[in-house]
Amino acid sequence: MIVTNRIVFRPVQPADYLQLYTIESDPTTAMTWRYRGNLPDISEYEPALWQQTQQIMVVQSRATGEVLGYVQLHDIDLRAGHGWFSLYAGPEHRGSGIVMEGAMAFCEWVFTNWPIRWLYAHSFEHNVHAFESAVRRGITERLGVLHERMMVDGELTDVHVIGMRRDNWMDSAMRRRFNDLRARQGNVL
Amino acid sequence: MSNDHAAAPADAGAEPGDPPADQPLGSWRLVSPADVPFVYHLVAQVDPRWWRFSRHGLEPSQVLQTAAGISAGALVSTAEGEPVACALLADAGASGTGMFEYYALPHPVAEGLARHFAPQLLAAAFNGAPIRRLYYERFSGDADVLGEAAAAFQLEVTFPEFALINGTYEGRTTSVLTPESFARWQTEASA
């Protein structure tokens, strides 16, 4: 668990599933990598949510208790030392600082709790802008584009492959600032 | 489906191990369940390069379970009928994509035969399934089994330092072949 003044980053609980389902039911989220528009019925949601998934962490507001989004760690390959992640946020929180804080909490958590050298993410063309800031800061790298990889909503869509190197996160100024701020706030447990 | 050849065409771009034009060649045929022991042998011989199988180690039931998810495959054999290479079509899905995985036993004759038959196997993959984009992944240190057909592929993704192989982290690339780019390559290669 990671705590800041604004968020709690913690493992998902069954009581969170309905909120996660609501986030994923948003039309703009339903067209992301995982379900590609085929979100299962709520009765089949739990096994679908955990398919190929090692861990799910939620980003919760400390002020309201609302689950703002979640991060899925999936397809871990311990022999190679890498895994994949998917990040989901409620539409009203996308692009906000609080989601960025959740993303930083995820980086800190995953690289200090899993023996992973690289994290990868797939992103459809219409979502790849979410990684721009991290690419500019050298936290993430563009590894390539799978052109016309998927059929989404009847149209062929490019899939970008984003990579995050453990050493880049551990040595980053962003990480230092994140943890310094947590320490000053008294939020380092 | 199979394809026997009496002799290889003259190949100006031949590499060591490629079959000489005046010697009998091998053949290829579709994989059958009876070929599973050879596939396991091949995976073990190139371990851990055939990552689909080796990523979890080589516990046989795990390898069999992985093999069960394969759409189709072909075996390359010498003129004497000894299998030396295997190509598999995996992850063929609704989006019209598939993964072409192709490995040869680690010796020059096997790799040469693999290169020789690569164009035919790629053609068979497109003929046998409605694939609009065929992906091929390889480690930087993998043996060349595509030969000149590699020129028809476009590089799309590079994963640096993907996995540890013999003490060194090797990168892994994903390249793609479309029916159109393959047809263009075939036309140019035969010109």
Boltz contact constraints between the chains, C-beta under 6 A:
constraints:
  - contact:
      token1: [A, 77]
      token2: [B, 55]
      max_distance: 6.0
  - contact:
      token1: [A, 79]
      token2: [B, 55]
      max_distance: 6.0
  - contact:
      token1: [A, 80]
      token2: [B, 163]
      max_distance: 6.0
  - contact:
      token1: [A, 143]
      token2: [B, 157]
      max_distance: 6.0
  - contact:
      token1: [A, 143]
      token2: [B, 158]
      max_distance: 6.0
  - contact:
      token1: [A, 144]
      token2: [B, 156]
      max_distance: 6.0
  - contact:
      token1: [A, 144]
      token2: [B, 157]
      max_distance: 6.0
  - contact:
      token1: [A, 144]
      token2: [B, 158]
      max_distance: 6.0
  - contact:
      token1: [A, 146]
      token2: [B, 156]
      max_distance: 6.0
  - contact:
      token1: [A, 150]
      token2: [B, 95]
      max_distance: 6.0
  - contact:
      token1: [A, 151]
      token2: [B, 95]
      max_distance: 6.0
  - contact:
      token1: [A, 161]
      token2: [B, 157]
      max_distance: 6.0
